[in-house]
Amino acid sequence: MEKSLYLTQDDITEDVVIIKINQSYDPHMSALQLYDITRGCWRRKIESVESARYALATYKGEVVEVYRIDYWCHASELNRDTLPYNPERHRNRIGFFGSVAAGKIRGKYVGKSVKNFFKWGEADPVKLIKAELQSTDGLTDR
């Protein structure tokens, strides 16, 4: 991958959460399936990710989709169409409600690599990246 396709901290102008979906991703899945696997269920506290405005769904380090996050909730409230709630497996997990981000935001992130935000072997599938400076470039869809 070309160096220009790697995102850097300077490229992140919104608080984002990077979500690794490696084990669940299939390039032939529907948009709804991709949304459902990206938005939950994650073993985190809501407070640890609630500042994120966007979720970057990543497969093998590459951003495959971007979602605008409306709000985070406990997994029992998600009502995912393609992945039903399992009380034993999803206890103490969270997820989000949102929608596919606007075109300018998607264009900024989709197809780019986030590999440099992770140390080799880092297993946590959810990572918050805080913007160093809040953007005033109009690339928001709120």
GIGI-V947488 format. One record per helix or strand of 3 or more residues. SS is the DSSP state (h for helix, s for strand). FROM is the first residue (numbers start at 0). TO is the last residue. If there is no record, write none. Layout:
<<SS,FROM,TO> <SS,FROM,TO>>
This chain:
<<h,2,4> <h,8,10> <s,15,19> <h,30,38> <s,39,41> <h,45,47> <s,53,58> <s,61,73> <h,74,76> <h,86,89> <s,93,99> <h,102,108> <h,114,116> <s,125,128>>
